[in-house]
Amino acid sequence: MIKPHGADALTPLFVVDPAERDALGAAAQSYPQIVVSSATAANAVMLGGGYFTPLKGYMTKADALSVADSMKTEDGVFFPVPVLNLLPAIDAKVGDRIALRDPNVAGNPVIAVQTISAIDEFSEQELQQVAQAVYGTTDAAHPGVEAFLAQGKFVVAGPIEVLNFSYFETEFADTFKTAVQIRAEIEALGWNNVVAFQTRNPMHRAHEELCKMAMEATQADGCVIHMLLGKLKAGDIPADVRDESIREMVKNYFPENSVMVSGYGFDMLYAGPREAVLHALFRQNMGATHFIIGRDHAGVGDYYGAFDAQTIFDTDVPSDALEIEIFRADHTAYSKKLNKVVMMRDVPDHSFEDFVILSGTKVRELLGNGIAPPPEFSRPEVAKILMDYYQQLDAK
């Protein structure tokens, strides 16, 4: 099985033993109590589940600046984005243990306990420097930049012990899985070559066929459709609707036992190329050998070129940084002449009129009006679930 990134075994930071977890939770009530940002809580979930192996906690300011500059911590660990606990203020000192409270769950329960190893402060210039490196822009209209700059400027570093997985385990009990759990399932299934597909959207015909193309090209034993379950930008489809539609598609259009549908607890960064590298890294940690990266992966608006998320692996990622292999996808569309979904680069002699291509805006307009997109674009079972969702929105 493919090795985790930077380690011989996963380093999940979740406190597994129930007695130890209860004792730490009780002790945490006497520590300084801090309601953290959604991004910090999501980082705790990913650290707890082993997805961010080999990290042991939140990075220092020096590490964050080094990662922004070179995608390596000061100790030389390859990591594409800073993993931080950023706060607007901190009333604690180095050596203290603090209780990190979850902003996304009623009552703000303690999600993790952190032992502070360093406290530093970003200057405004340094915040802009990190934003530019990670997001490729300092434009506050970019949703990732906006969320990053809103967290605060105090960098509170140190190891953490994770007590729970926020709302993901309860709200998505059948879908949320840690990297530890997915590795165990892949091993139990006897899969060797494993394709991972990232999605924050419902899957249409092109996505479905892209997974099948990647599985065939890599001779994969199975595919993990791995959906983001955390916070998105306004207008994106909620995770429960995506989950239902993806499961319906898999049930009807993939061979039995060839696909694992799962999700992870993280907030979307919309960081384009840097986030694509992060996605590849934690898919390696969960046991995938191949990762699909398509057009405008993890992008938003016009901040990134259509294939920047692929070329970063050629220009900025050292060849020995990751073991996972990238499956590079082109524009995918339905060819009327061939009567199937194809990657457009594979049929260069076809005219543009041969392809069925619909914009996301047009699809949302059709769904909102109760009109199913063409069957070449969306499976009818998927379209029905999405139409019901949009019509419920209109009825409110």
Secondary structure, 3 states (H helix, E strand, C coil): CCCCCCCCCCCCCECCCHHHHHHHHHHHCCCCEEECCHHHHHHHHHHHCCCCCCCCEECCHHHHHHHHHHCECCCCCECCCCCCCEECCCCCCCCCEEEEECCCCCCCCEEEEEECCEEEECCHHHHHHHHHHHHCCCCCCCHHHHHHHCCCCEEEEEEEEECCCCCHHHHCCCCECCHHHHHHHHHHHCCCCEEEEEECCCCCHHHHHHHHHHHHHHCCCEEEEEEECCCCCCCCCCHHHHHHHHHHHHHHHCCCCCEEEEEECCCCCCCCHHHHHHHHHHHHHCCCCEEEECCCCCCCCCCCCCCHHHHHHHHCCCCCCCCCEEEECCCEEEECCCCEEEEHHHCCCCCHHHEECCCHHHHHHHHHCCCCCCCCCCCHHHHHHHHHHHHHHHHC
